[in-house]
Amino acid sequence: MAVFVAKSNYLKNLGLNALHNKNLYRTICVGNGLYSPRKSVKDKTGKNIVFVDGVRTPFLLSGTDYSKMMPHDLAKNSLSALLKKTGVPKEVIDYIIYGTVIQEVKTSNIAREAALCAGFSEFTPAHTVTMACISSNQGITTGVGLIAAGAYDVIVAGGVEFMSDVPIRLNRKFRSLLLKANKAKSPLDKLRLLSTFRPGFLAPELPAVAEFSSGETMGHSADRLAAAFKITRQEQDDYALRSHKCAQEAYEKGYFTDLVPLKIPGSTTVVKKDNGIRVSSPDKLAKLKPAFVKPHGTITAANASFLTDGASACLITTEEKAKQLGLKPKLYLRDFIYVSQDPKDQLLLGPTYATPKVLERAGLSLQDIDVWEVHEAFAGQILANLKAMDSDWFAQNYMGRKSKVGAPDMSKFNTWGGSLSIGHPFAATGVRLTAHAAHRLVREDGQFGLITACAAGGQGVGMIVERHPDATAS
């Protein structure tokens, strides 16, 4: 909270209480010279780049209502919904950046295809980025860089993932045979090639959430990480239950204002809410069997994020341009950093490495953070990061630090739920985290938010955002 330099008796005489009507309280205190504001973070771009607002489609378990759509359909809907919510005309948008992880080969530059389908001009450039689970974070920060460089003023950044229909490739030997046959000059040459065909060539190559460098699935890595930090199955189930309860409560209170309905093409179905939020009981969670390391693993279907379809989008620009357009931004995008570490044994520890670095860059401490929005890949991953951050031994032996980062205040941590409950369309989550940080800062009367996430490849992101003075609940 703020630092007050007046005696409490004077404030009592004004009939004010810090717990009631905080904004009025601060306004009167500022006018009377009684209020000293909290820390500020220096703008490094000279442009005060702002996050205006963000939207997302409902996040759905793969194979449900979105299953007959295509990923660019979801991205198109998020683009259109963002323009409707902000009131910004398409012509104002200078550039579009979308993240995606599992690419649909027909729409490899999905940012461009989605933009064209949403009715944007053919003269609006767009490109696609991929950085696993932090792809839309990369979209946002790439946009920050383009604006800071003076290339553009108004950018849309977003992400989309569609796990209901992932590309399944032919066996490599069969692919090679078909390519050679396509180049064969005579029917006899083609017959010779086809004679080399074997039934095993028909075995498909299925995509997997696995590390190319180690061959290990992320679930196995999470199980090993939880074991390394001695995190019990019950601790993981308890955290997962907390995530679902927080998400359910936030939805019921109408806090998910980034959520926009989506009408399924060719149907009367209108999807209005995420369908993965399910508040269960500890007894039911305890009965689930391990999903990866059997029979003694602790990662289950309930304490891991699920395969999800969904898209998100946000509008970023300069504070000056927002004012010209009559927009009320939610956040200043103050600072960010990307980190990487050992992809085998520390695959999911990105938040532990990113948090101290981004705090130091911004000149903030752990205590300055009012809102934490942290990607929940697995309950075990969250709890391992919390333990690593609060360990002097880990800091000294792995991070080259003299002392630990410290543990976040859990009353400020993912209080609206997270990826375990809301869902995790890989490339769309970064914008969701940012939008929730923005809306929570308004509702919880905070100043600074820290957004962080792990990603495949042993990478991670940390972002510092600051509530804009014009921000209101939406």
C-alpha positions as a Markdown table, in Angstrom:
| # | Residue | x | y | z |
|---|---|---|---|---|
| 1 | Met | 0.0 | 0.0 | 0.0 |
| 2 | Ala | 0.9 | 3.7 | -0.1 |
| 3 | Val | 3.2 | 5.5 | 2.3 |
| 4 | Phe | 1.4 | 8.0 | 4.4 |
| 5 | Val | 3.3 | 10.9 | 6.0 |
| 6 | Ala | 0.5 | 12.4 | 8.1 |
| 7 | Lys | -0.7 | 11.5 | 11.6 |
| 8 | Ser | -3.6 | 9.1 | 11.7 |
| 9 | Asn | -5.6 | 11.6 | 13.8 |
| 10 | Tyr | -5.8 | 14.0 | 10.9 |
| 11 | Leu | -7.1 | 11.3 | 8.6 |
| 12 | Lys | -9.7 | 10.3 | 11.2 |
| 13 | Asn | -10.8 | 13.9 | 11.3 |
| 14 | Leu | -11.4 | 13.7 | 7.6 |
| 15 | Gly | -13.7 | 10.7 | 8.2 |
| 16 | Leu | -11.7 | 8.5 | 5.9 |
| 17 | Asn | -10.7 | 4.9 | 6.1 |
| 18 | Ala | -8.0 | 3.2 | 4.0 |
| 19 | Leu | -10.1 | 0.2 | 3.6 |
| 20 | His | -13.0 | 2.0 | 2.0 |
| 21 | Asn | -13.1 | 3.9 | -1.2 |
| 22 | Lys | -9.3 | 3.8 | -1.7 |
| 23 | Asn | -9.3 | 5.9 | -4.9 |
| 24 | Leu | -11.2 | 8.8 | -3.1 |
| 25 | Tyr | -8.9 | 8.4 | -0.1 |
| 26 | Arg | -5.8 | 8.8 | -2.2 |
| 27 | Thr | -7.2 | 11.7 | -4.2 |
| 28 | Ile | -7.9 | 13.7 | -1.0 |
| 29 | Cys | -4.6 | 12.7 | 0.5 |
| 30 | Val | -2.7 | 13.8 | -2.7 |
| 31 | Gly | -4.5 | 17.2 | -2.6 |
| 32 | Asn | -3.6 | 17.7 | 1.0 |
| 33 | Gly | 0.1 | 16.7 | 0.5 |
| 34 | Leu | -0.4 | 13.6 | 2.6 |
| 35 | Tyr | 0.2 | 10.9 | 0.0 |
| 36 | Ser | 3.6 | 9.7 | -1.2 |
| 37 | Pro | 3.1 | 7.3 | -4.2 |
| 38 | Arg | 4.7 | 3.9 | -4.4 |
| 39 | Lys | 7.6 | 3.1 | -6.6 |
| 40 | Ser | 7.5 | 3.9 | -10.3 |
| 41 | Val | 9.2 | 2.0 | -13.1 |
| 42 | Lys | 11.2 | 4.0 | -15.6 |
| 43 | Asp | 9.9 | 3.8 | -19.2 |
| 44 | Lys | 12.9 | 2.5 | -21.3 |
| 45 | Thr | 11.3 | 3.0 | -24.7 |
| 46 | Gly | 10.5 | 6.7 | -24.5 |
| 47 | Lys | 7.0 | 5.9 | -25.7 |
| 48 | Asn | 5.1 | 4.6 | -22.6 |
| 49 | Ile | 3.8 | 1.5 | -24.5 |
| 50 | Val | 0.4 | 0.4 | -23.2 |
| 51 | Phe | -1.8 | -2.7 | -23.2 |
| 52 | Val | -5.2 | -1.4 | -24.1 |
| 53 | Asp | -7.3 | -4.5 | -23.6 |
| 54 | Gly | -7.4 | -8.2 | -24.4 |
| 55 | Val | -10.0 | -10.8 | -25.4 |
| 56 | Arg | -10.1 | -14.5 | -25.8 |
| 57 | Thr | -12.5 | -17.2 | -27.1 |
| 58 | Pro | -13.7 | -19.6 | -24.5 |
| 59 | Phe | -11.0 | -22.2 | -23.9 |
| 60 | Leu | -12.4 | -25.7 | -24.6 |
| 61 | Leu | -11.1 | -29.2 | -24.1 |
| 62 | Ser | -9.9 | -30.5 | -27.5 |
| 63 | Gly | -12.4 | -32.7 | -29.2 |
| 64 | Thr | -15.4 | -30.7 | -28.0 |
| 65 | Asp | -17.4 | -27.9 | -29.6 |
| 66 | Tyr | -14.6 | -26.5 | -31.7 |
| 67 | Ser | -13.6 | -29.8 | -33.2 |
| 68 | Lys | -15.0 | -29.2 | -36.7 |
| 69 | Met | -13.4 | -25.7 | -37.0 |
| 70 | Met | -9.9 | -24.7 | -38.1 |
| 71 | Pro | -7.4 | -22.7 | -36.1 |
| 72 | His | -7.7 | -19.6 | -38.2 |
| 73 | Asp | -11.4 | -19.6 | -37.5 |
| 74 | Leu | -10.7 | -19.2 | -33.7 |
| 75 | Ala | -8.0 | -16.6 | -34.4 |
| 76 | Lys | -10.4 | -14.7 | -36.7 |
| 77 | Asn | -13.0 | -14.6 | -34.0 |
| 78 | Ser | -10.6 | -13.2 | -31.4 |
| 79 | Leu | -9.5 | -10.5 | -33.8 |
| 80 | Ser | -13.0 | -9.4 | -34.6 |
| 81 | Ala | -14.0 | -9.5 | -30.9 |
| 82 | Leu | -11.0 | -7.3 | -30.0 |
| 83 | Leu | -12.0 | -4.7 | -32.5 |
| 84 | Lys | -15.6 | -4.7 | -31.3 |
| 85 | Lys | -14.6 | -4.4 | -27.6 |
| 86 | Thr | -12.1 | -1.6 | -28.1 |
| 87 | Gly | -14.0 | 0.2 | -30.9 |
| 88 | Val | -10.8 | 0.5 | -33.0 |
| 89 | Pro | -11.4 | 0.4 | -36.8 |
| 90 | Lys | -9.4 | -2.2 | -38.7 |
| 91 | Glu | -7.7 | 0.6 | -40.7 |
| 92 | Val | -6.0 | 1.8 | -37.5 |
| 93 | Ile | -4.1 | -1.5 | -37.0 |
| 94 | Asp | -0.6 | -1.2 | -38.4 |
| 95 | Tyr | 0.6 | -4.8 | -37.8 |
| 96 | Ile | -0.6 | -8.2 | -36.5 |
| 97 | Ile | 1.4 | -10.8 | -34.7 |
| 98 | Tyr | 0.1 | -14.2 | -33.7 |
| 99 | Gly | 1.7 | -17.1 | -31.9 |
| 100 | Thr | 1.0 | -20.8 | -32.6 |
| 101 | Val | 2.8 | -24.0 | -31.7 |
| 102 | Ile | 1.2 | -27.0 | -33.5 |
| 103 | Gln | 0.8 | -25.5 | -36.9 |
| 104 | Glu | -1.9 | -26.3 | -39.4 |
| 105 | Val | 0.2 | -26.7 | -42.6 |
| 106 | Lys | -2.5 | -25.1 | -44.8 |
| 107 | Thr | -2.3 | -21.9 | -42.8 |
| 108 | Ser | 1.4 | -21.8 | -41.8 |
| 109 | Asn | 1.3 | -18.0 | -41.4 |
| 110 | Ile | -1.9 | -18.1 | -39.4 |
| 111 | Ala | -1.6 | -14.4 | -38.4 |
| 112 | Arg | -2.0 | -13.4 | -42.1 |
| 113 | Glu | -4.8 | -15.9 | -42.8 |
| 114 | Ala | -6.8 | -15.0 | -39.8 |
| 115 | Ala | -6.4 | -11.3 | -40.5 |
| 116 | Leu | -7.7 | -11.7 | -44.1 |
| 117 | Cys | -10.6 | -13.8 | -42.9 |
| 118 | Ala | -11.5 | -11.2 | -40.3 |
| 119 | Gly | -11.7 | -8.6 | -43.0 |
| 120 | Phe | -8.5 | -6.7 | -42.5 |
| 121 | Ser | -7.0 | -5.0 | -45.6 |
| 122 | Glu | -4.6 | -6.9 | -47.7 |
| 123 | Phe | -2.2 | -4.1 | -46.9 |
| 124 | Thr | -2.0 | -4.9 | -43.2 |
| 125 | Pro | 1.1 | -7.1 | -42.7 |
| 126 | Ala | 1.1 | -10.0 | -40.3 |
| 127 | His | 3.5 | -12.6 | -39.1 |
| 128 | Thr | 3.4 | -15.7 | -36.9 |
| 129 | Val | 5.8 | -16.5 | -34.0 |
| 130 | Thr | 6.3 | -19.7 | -32.1 |
| 131 | Met | 8.0 | -20.1 | -28.7 |
| 132 | Ala | 6.0 | -23.0 | -27.2 |
| 133 | Cys | 3.8 | -22.0 | -24.3 |
| 134 | Ile | 5.1 | -18.4 | -24.3 |
| 135 | Ser | 4.3 | -17.7 | -27.9 |
| 136 | Ser | 1.7 | -14.9 | -27.4 |
| 137 | Asn | 4.1 | -13.4 | -24.8 |
| 138 | Gln | 6.6 | -13.3 | -27.6 |
| 139 | Gly | 3.9 | -11.7 | -29.8 |
| 140 | Ile | 3.3 | -9.0 | -27.3 |
| 141 | Thr | 7.0 | -8.2 | -26.7 |
| 142 | Thr | 7.8 | -8.4 | -30.4 |
| 143 | Gly | 5.1 | -5.7 | -30.8 |
| 144 | Val | 6.7 | -3.7 | -28.0 |
| 145 | Gly | 9.9 | -3.8 | -30.0 |
| 146 | Leu | 8.4 | -2.7 | -33.2 |
| 147 | Ile | 6.6 | 0.2 | -31.6 |
| 148 | Ala | 9.8 | 1.2 | -29.7 |
| 149 | Ala | 11.7 | 1.1 | -32.9 |
| 150 | Gly | 9.3 | 3.5 | -34.5 |
| 151 | Ala | 8.2 | 1.1 | -37.2 |
| 152 | Tyr | 4.5 | 1.0 | -36.1 |
| 153 | Asp | 2.1 | 2.7 | -33.7 |
| 154 | Val | -0.8 | 0.2 | -33.2 |
| 155 | Ile | -0.3 | -3.5 | -33.1 |
| 156 | Val | -2.5 | -6.6 | -32.4 |
| 157 | Ala | -0.8 | -9.5 | -30.7 |
| 158 | Gly | -2.4 | -12.8 | -30.0 |
| 159 | Gly | -2.1 | -16.6 | -30.1 |
| 160 | Val | -4.1 | -19.6 | -31.1 |
| 161 | Glu | -3.9 | -23.3 | -30.6 |
| 162 | Phe | -6.1 | -26.0 | -32.0 |
| 163 | Met | -5.5 | -29.5 | -30.5 |
| 164 | Ser | -8.7 | -31.0 | -31.9 |
| 165 | Asp | -7.0 | -31.6 | -35.3 |
| 166 | Val | -3.2 | -31.8 | -35.2 |
| 167 | Pro | -1.2 | -32.7 | -38.3 |
| 168 | Ile | -0.2 | -36.3 | -38.5 |
| 169 | Arg | 2.6 | -37.1 | -40.9 |
| 170 | Leu | 3.2 | -40.1 | -43.1 |
| 171 | Asn | 6.2 | -42.2 | -42.1 |
| 172 | Arg | 9.5 | -40.6 | -43.3 |
| 173 | Lys | 10.4 | -43.5 | -45.4 |
| 174 | Phe | 7.0 | -43.4 | -47.2 |
| 175 | Arg | 7.4 | -39.6 | -47.6 |
| 176 | Ser | 10.8 | -40.1 | -49.2 |
| 177 | Leu | 9.4 | -42.8 | -51.5 |
| 178 | Leu | 6.5 | -40.5 | -52.7 |
| 179 | Leu | 8.8 | -37.6 | -53.3 |
| 180 | Lys | 11.1 | -39.8 | -55.4 |
| 181 | Ala | 8.2 | -41.2 | -57.3 |
| 182 | Asn | 7.0 | -37.7 | -58.1 |
| 183 | Lys | 10.3 | -37.0 | -59.7 |
| 184 | Ala | 10.5 | -40.3 | -61.6 |
| 185 | Lys | 10.6 | -39.7 | -65.4 |
| 186 | Ser | 9.0 | -42.9 | -66.7 |
| 187 | Pro | 6.3 | -45.4 | -65.5 |
| 188 | Leu | 9.1 | -48.0 | -65.3 |
| 189 | Asp | 11.1 | -45.9 | -62.9 |
| 190 | Lys | 8.0 | -45.4 | -60.7 |
| 191 | Leu | 7.3 | -49.1 | -60.6 |
| 192 | Arg | 10.9 | -49.8 | -59.5 |
| 193 | Leu | 10.5 | -47.3 | -56.7 |
| 194 | Leu | 7.1 | -48.7 | -55.6 |
| 195 | Ser | 8.6 | -52.2 | -55.4 |
| 196 | Thr | 10.7 | -50.9 | -52.5 |
| 197 | Phe | 7.5 | -50.2 | -50.5 |
| 198 | Arg | 7.1 | -52.0 | -47.2 |
| 199 | Pro | 3.9 | -52.2 | -45.0 |
| 200 | Gly | 5.9 | -50.6 | -42.2 |
| 201 | Phe | 6.0 | -47.4 | -44.3 |
| 202 | Leu | 2.3 | -46.8 | -43.4 |
| 203 | Ala | 3.0 | -46.3 | -39.7 |
| 204 | Pro | 2.1 | -42.6 | -39.1 |
| 205 | Glu | 4.3 | -40.1 | -37.2 |
| 206 | Leu | 2.1 | -38.7 | -34.4 |
| 207 | Pro | 2.9 | -35.4 | -32.7 |
| 208 | Ala | 3.8 | -35.5 | -29.1 |
| 209 | Val | 4.4 | -32.9 | -26.3 |
| 210 | Ala | 8.0 | -34.1 | -26.0 |
| 211 | Glu | 11.4 | -32.5 | -26.0 |
| 212 | Phe | 13.3 | -33.1 | -29.2 |
| 213 | Ser | 16.6 | -32.8 | -27.4 |
| 214 | Ser | 15.8 | -35.4 | -24.7 |
| 215 | Gly | 12.8 | -37.3 | -26.2 |
| 216 | Glu | 11.0 | -37.0 | -22.9 |
| 217 | Thr | 7.4 | -35.9 | -22.7 |
| 218 | Met | 6.7 | -32.9 | -20.6 |
| 219 | Gly | 4.6 | -35.0 | -18.2 |
| 220 | His | 7.5 | -37.2 | -17.4 |
| 221 | Ser | 9.7 | -34.1 | -16.8 |
| 222 | Ala | 7.1 | -32.7 | -14.5 |
| 223 | Asp | 6.9 | -36.0 | -12.6 |
| 224 | Arg | 10.7 | -36.0 | -12.1 |
| 225 | Leu | 10.7 | -32.3 | -11.1 |
| 226 | Ala | 8.0 | -32.9 | -8.5 |
| 227 | Ala | 10.0 | -35.9 | -7.1 |
| 228 | Ala | 13.2 | -33.8 | -7.0 |
| 229 | Phe | 11.5 | -31.2 | -4.9 |
| 230 | Lys | 9.7 | -33.8 | -2.7 |
| 231 | Ile | 6.3 | -32.5 | -3.7 |
| 232 | Thr | 3.6 | -35.0 | -2.7 |
| 233 | Arg | 0.6 | -36.2 | -4.7 |
| 234 | Gln | -1.7 | -34.6 | -2.1 |
| 235 | Glu | 0.0 | -31.2 | -2.4 |
| 236 | Gln | -0.4 | -31.3 | -6.1 |
| 237 | Asp | -4.1 | -32.3 | -5.9 |
| 238 | Asp | -4.7 | -29.6 | -3.4 |
| 239 | Tyr | -3.2 | -27.0 | -5.6 |
| 240 | Ala | -5.2 | -28.2 | -8.6 |
| 241 | Leu | -8.4 | -28.0 | -6.6 |
| 242 | Arg | -7.5 | -24.5 | -5.6 |
| 243 | Ser | -7.1 | -23.5 | -9.2 |
| 244 | His | -10.5 | -24.9 | -10.2 |
| 245 | Lys | -12.2 | -23.3 | -7.2 |
| 246 | Cys | -10.6 | -19.9 | -7.9 |
| 247 | Ala | -11.6 | -20.0 | -11.6 |
| 248 | Gln | -15.1 | -21.1 | -10.8 |
| 249 | Glu | -15.5 | -18.2 | -8.3 |
| 250 | Ala | -14.0 | -15.7 | -10.7 |
| 251 | Tyr | -16.4 | -16.8 | -13.5 |
| 252 | Glu | -19.4 | -16.7 | -11.3 |
| 253 | Lys | -18.5 | -13.2 | -10.1 |
| 254 | Gly | -18.2 | -12.0 | -13.7 |
| 255 | Tyr | -14.5 | -11.3 | -13.6 |
| 256 | Phe | -13.7 | -13.0 | -16.9 |
| 257 | Thr | -14.4 | -9.9 | -19.0 |
| 258 | Asp | -11.8 | -11.0 | -21.5 |
| 259 | Leu | -14.0 | -13.9 | -22.4 |
| 260 | Val | -16.1 | -13.3 | -25.6 |
| 261 | Pro | -18.8 | -15.7 | -26.9 |
| 262 | Leu | -18.2 | -17.6 | -30.1 |
| 263 | Lys | -20.9 | -18.9 | -32.4 |
| 264 | Ile | -20.0 | -22.3 | -34.0 |
| 265 | Pro | -20.1 | -21.9 | -37.8 |
| 266 | Gly | -23.0 | -23.8 | -39.4 |
| 267 | Ser | -24.6 | -24.4 | -36.0 |
| 268 | Thr | -26.9 | -22.6 | -33.5 |
| 269 | Thr | -24.4 | -23.4 | -30.7 |
| 270 | Val | -22.9 | -20.3 | -29.0 |
| 271 | Val | -20.0 | -21.1 | -26.7 |
| 272 | Lys | -20.0 | -18.7 | -23.7 |
| 273 | Lys | -17.7 | -20.2 | -21.1 |
| 274 | Asp | -14.6 | -22.4 | -20.6 |
| 275 | Asn | -15.5 | -26.0 | -20.2 |
| 276 | Gly | -12.6 | -27.3 | -18.3 |
| 277 | Ile | -13.4 | -25.8 | -15.0 |
| 278 | Arg | -14.6 | -28.6 | -12.7 |
| 279 | Val | -14.6 | -28.3 | -8.9 |
| 280 | Ser | -14.1 | -31.9 | -7.7 |
| 281 | Ser | -13.4 | -33.3 | -4.3 |
| 282 | Pro | -10.1 | -34.4 | -2.7 |
| 283 | Asp | -11.3 | -38.0 | -2.6 |
| 284 | Lys | -12.1 | -38.1 | -6.3 |
| 285 | Leu | -8.8 | -36.6 | -7.2 |
| 286 | Ala | -6.9 | -39.0 | -5.0 |
| 287 | Lys | -8.4 | -42.0 | -6.8 |
| 288 | Leu | -7.0 | -41.0 | -10.2 |
| 289 | Lys | -4.0 | -43.1 | -11.5 |
| 290 | Pro | -0.7 | -41.6 | -12.5 |
| 291 | Ala | -0.7 | -40.4 | -16.1 |
| 292 | Phe | 2.9 | -40.6 | -17.0 |
| 293 | Val | 5.2 | -42.4 | -14.6 |
| 294 | Lys | 3.4 | -45.6 | -13.7 |
| 295 | Pro | 2.6 | -46.8 | -11.1 |
| 296 | His | 4.4 | -44.5 | -8.7 |
| 297 | Gly | 4.2 | -41.1 | -10.4 |
| 298 | Thr | 2.3 | -38.1 | -9.0 |
| 299 | Ile | 1.1 | -36.3 | -12.2 |
| 300 | Thr | -2.5 | -37.2 | -13.0 |
| 301 | Ala | -5.1 | -35.9 | -15.5 |
| 302 | Ala | -6.5 | -33.7 | -12.7 |
| 303 | Asn | -3.3 | -31.9 | -11.6 |
| 304 | Ala | -2.0 | -31.3 | -15.2 |
| 305 | Ser | -3.2 | -28.8 | -17.7 |
| 306 | Phe | -5.3 | -30.4 | -20.5 |
| 307 | Leu | -5.1 | -30.2 | -24.3 |
| 308 | Thr | -7.1 | -27.1 | -25.2 |
| 309 | Asp | -8.5 | -25.2 | -28.2 |
| 310 | Gly | -8.7 | -21.4 | -28.0 |
| 311 | Ala | -7.4 | -18.1 | -29.3 |
| 312 | Ser | -6.6 | -14.7 | -27.8 |
| 313 | Ala | -5.8 | -11.2 | -28.9 |
| 314 | Cys | -4.8 | -7.9 | -27.4 |
| 315 | Leu | -4.2 | -4.3 | -28.6 |
| 316 | Ile | -0.9 | -2.5 | -27.8 |
| 317 | Thr | 0.1 | 1.0 | -28.7 |
| 318 | Thr | 1.7 | 4.1 | -27.3 |
| 319 | Glu | 0.1 | 6.1 | -24.5 |
| 320 | Glu | 0.0 | 9.1 | -26.8 |
| 321 | Lys | -1.7 | 7.2 | -29.6 |
| 322 | Ala | -4.2 | 5.6 | -27.2 |
| 323 | Lys | -5.2 | 9.1 | -26.1 |
| 324 | Gln | -5.6 | 10.2 | -29.7 |
| 325 | Leu | -7.9 | 7.3 | -30.3 |
| 326 | Gly | -9.9 | 8.0 | -27.2 |
| 327 | Leu | -8.9 | 4.7 | -25.6 |
| 328 | Lys | -8.4 | 4.0 | -21.9 |
| 329 | Pro | -5.5 | 1.5 | -21.5 |
| 330 | Lys | -5.3 | -1.1 | -18.8 |
| 331 | Leu | -1.6 | -1.4 | -18.4 |
| 332 | Tyr | 1.8 | 0.0 | -19.0 |
| 333 | Leu | 4.1 | -2.7 | -20.5 |
| 334 | Arg | 7.1 | -1.9 | -18.4 |
| 335 | Asp | 9.7 | -4.6 | -18.8 |
| 336 | Phe | 10.3 | -8.2 | -19.9 |
| 337 | Ile | 13.0 | -10.8 | -20.1 |
| 338 | Tyr | 13.3 | -14.3 | -21.7 |
| 339 | Val | 15.4 | -17.0 | -20.0 |
| 340 | Ser | 16.6 | -20.5 | -20.8 |
| 341 | Gln | 18.1 | -23.3 | -18.8 |
| 342 | Asp | 18.8 | -27.1 | -18.9 |
| 343 | Pro | 15.9 | -28.6 | -20.9 |
| 344 | Lys | 16.2 | -32.0 | -19.3 |
| 345 | Asp | 16.4 | -31.5 | -15.5 |
| 346 | Gln | 15.1 | -27.9 | -15.4 |
| 347 | Leu | 12.6 | -27.8 | -18.2 |
| 348 | Leu | 9.8 | -26.2 | -16.3 |
| 349 | Leu | 11.7 | -23.8 | -14.0 |
| 350 | Gly | 11.5 | -20.8 | -16.2 |
| 351 | Pro | 9.6 | -18.7 | -13.6 |
| 352 | Thr | 12.3 | -19.3 | -11.0 |
| 353 | Tyr | 15.0 | -17.9 | -13.3 |
| 354 | Ala | 12.9 | -15.2 | -14.9 |
| 355 | Thr | 11.4 | -13.6 | -11.8 |
| 356 | Pro | 14.5 | -12.2 | -10.1 |
| 357 | Lys | 15.9 | -11.0 | -13.4 |
| 358 | Val | 12.9 | -9.1 | -14.5 |
| 359 | Leu | 12.4 | -7.6 | -11.0 |
| 360 | Glu | 16.0 | -6.4 | -11.0 |
| 361 | Arg | 15.6 | -4.9 | -14.5 |
| 362 | Ala | 12.5 | -3.0 | -13.3 |
| 363 | Gly | 14.0 | -2.0 | -10.0 |
| 364 | Leu | 11.3 | -3.8 | -8.0 |
| 365 | Ser | 11.3 | -6.2 | -5.1 |
| 366 | Leu | 9.1 | -9.2 | -4.5 |
| 367 | Gln | 7.0 | -7.2 | -2.1 |
| 368 | Asp | 6.2 | -4.6 | -4.8 |
| 369 | Ile | 4.2 | -7.2 | -6.8 |
| 370 | Asp | 0.4 | -6.9 | -6.2 |
| 371 | Val | -0.7 | -9.5 | -8.7 |
| 372 | Trp | 1.0 | -12.7 | -9.8 |
| 373 | Glu | -0.2 | -14.4 | -13.0 |
| 374 | Val | 1.8 | -17.6 | -13.5 |
| 375 | His | 1.2 | -20.3 | -16.1 |
| 376 | Glu | 0.1 | -23.6 | -14.6 |
| 377 | Ala | 1.5 | -26.3 | -16.8 |
| 378 | Phe | 1.3 | -28.8 | -13.9 |
| 379 | Ala | 0.5 | -28.4 | -10.2 |
| 380 | Gly | 3.9 | -30.0 | -9.5 |
| 381 | Gln | 5.6 | -27.5 | -11.8 |
| 382 | Ile | 4.0 | -24.6 | -9.9 |
| 383 | Leu | 5.0 | -26.0 | -6.5 |
| 384 | Ala | 8.5 | -26.9 | -7.6 |
| 385 | Asn | 9.0 | -23.3 | -8.8 |
| 386 | Leu | 7.7 | -21.9 | -5.5 |
| 387 | Lys | 10.1 | -24.2 | -3.6 |
| 388 | Ala | 13.1 | -23.3 | -5.9 |
| 389 | Met | 12.4 | -19.6 | -5.5 |
| 390 | Asp | 12.4 | -19.9 | -1.7 |
| 391 | Ser | 15.6 | -21.9 | -1.5 |
| 392 | Asp | 19.0 | -20.4 | -0.7 |
| 393 | Trp | 20.6 | -23.7 | -1.7 |
| 394 | Phe | 19.0 | -23.7 | -5.2 |
| 395 | Ala | 19.9 | -20.0 | -5.7 |
| 396 | Gln | 23.5 | -20.5 | -4.8 |
| 397 | Asn | 24.1 | -23.8 | -6.6 |
| 398 | Tyr | 22.1 | -23.3 | -9.8 |
| 399 | Met | 21.3 | -19.6 | -10.3 |
| 400 | Gly | 24.6 | -18.0 | -9.3 |
| 401 | Arg | 22.8 | -15.9 | -6.7 |
| 402 | Lys | 23.9 | -15.3 | -3.1 |
| 403 | Ser | 20.4 | -15.7 | -1.7 |
| 404 | Lys | 17.0 | -17.0 | -2.7 |
| 405 | Val | 14.4 | -15.1 | -4.7 |
| 406 | Gly | 11.7 | -15.6 | -2.1 |
| 407 | Ala | 8.2 | -16.9 | -2.1 |
| 408 | Pro | 5.3 | -15.0 | -3.6 |
| 409 | Asp | 2.4 | -14.1 | -1.4 |
| 410 | Met | -0.2 | -16.7 | -2.3 |
| 411 | Ser | -3.1 | -14.3 | -1.6 |
| 412 | Lys | -1.9 | -12.5 | -4.7 |
| 413 | Phe | -1.1 | -15.6 | -6.7 |
| 414 | Asn | -3.4 | -16.8 | -9.5 |
| 415 | Thr | -6.5 | -15.9 | -7.5 |
| 416 | Trp | -8.7 | -16.3 | -10.6 |
| 417 | Gly | -7.4 | -19.8 | -11.3 |
| 418 | Gly | -5.0 | -20.6 | -14.1 |
| 419 | Ser | -4.1 | -23.0 | -16.9 |
| 420 | Leu | -5.0 | -26.1 | -14.8 |
| 421 | Ser | -8.6 | -25.0 | -14.7 |
| 422 | Ile | -9.2 | -22.4 | -17.4 |
| 423 | Gly | -7.3 | -24.3 | -20.0 |
| 424 | His | -4.1 | -24.0 | -21.9 |
| 425 | Pro | -4.2 | -23.4 | -25.6 |
| 426 | Phe | -0.4 | -23.3 | -25.8 |
| 427 | Ala | 0.1 | -20.1 | -27.8 |
| 428 | Ala | -2.9 | -18.2 | -26.5 |
| 429 | Thr | -2.1 | -18.4 | -22.8 |
| 430 | Gly | 0.3 | -15.4 | -22.7 |
| 431 | Val | -2.4 | -12.9 | -23.6 |
| 432 | Arg | -4.8 | -14.5 | -21.2 |
| 433 | Leu | -2.3 | -14.1 | -18.4 |
| 434 | Thr | -1.8 | -10.4 | -19.3 |
| 435 | Ala | -5.5 | -9.7 | -19.5 |
| 436 | His | -6.1 | -11.3 | -16.2 |
| 437 | Ala | -3.2 | -9.3 | -14.6 |
| 438 | Ala | -4.8 | -6.1 | -16.0 |
| 439 | His | -8.3 | -6.8 | -14.7 |
| 440 | Arg | -7.1 | -8.1 | -11.3 |
| 441 | Leu | -4.9 | -5.0 | -10.8 |
| 442 | Val | -8.0 | -2.8 | -11.2 |
| 443 | Arg | -10.3 | -5.0 | -9.0 |
| 444 | Glu | -7.7 | -5.5 | -6.3 |
| 445 | Asp | -6.4 | -1.9 | -6.4 |
| 446 | Gly | -2.8 | -2.9 | -7.2 |
| 447 | Gln | 0.0 | -1.2 | -9.0 |
| 448 | Phe | 2.4 | -3.8 | -10.3 |
| 449 | Gly | 1.8 | -7.3 | -11.8 |
| 450 | Leu | 4.3 | -10.0 | -12.7 |
| 451 | Ile | 3.5 | -12.4 | -15.5 |
| 452 | Thr | 5.7 | -15.5 | -15.9 |
| 453 | Ala | 5.6 | -18.9 | -17.6 |
| 454 | Cys | 7.7 | -21.9 | -18.4 |
| 455 | Ala | 7.9 | -23.2 | -21.9 |
| 456 | Ala | 9.2 | -26.3 | -23.8 |
| 457 | Gly | 12.9 | -26.2 | -24.5 |
| 458 | Gly | 13.7 | -25.1 | -21.0 |
| 459 | Gln | 12.7 | -21.5 | -21.7 |
| 460 | Gly | 10.7 | -19.0 | -19.8 |
| 461 | Val | 9.4 | -15.4 | -19.7 |
| 462 | Gly | 9.0 | -12.7 | -17.1 |
| 463 | Met | 7.0 | -9.5 | -17.7 |
| 464 | Ile | 6.4 | -6.5 | -15.5 |
| 465 | Val | 3.2 | -4.6 | -16.0 |
| 466 | Glu | 1.9 | -1.5 | -14.2 |
| 467 | Arg | -1.7 | -0.5 | -13.9 |
| 468 | His | -2.5 | 2.6 | -16.0 |
| 469 | Pro | -4.2 | 5.5 | -14.1 |
| 470 | Asp | -7.1 | 5.4 | -16.6 |
| 471 | Ala | -7.7 | 1.7 | -16.2 |
| 472 | Thr | -11.2 | 0.7 | -15.2 |
| 473 | Ala | -13.0 | -2.6 | -14.8 |
| 474 | Ser | -14.5 | -3.8 | -18.0 |
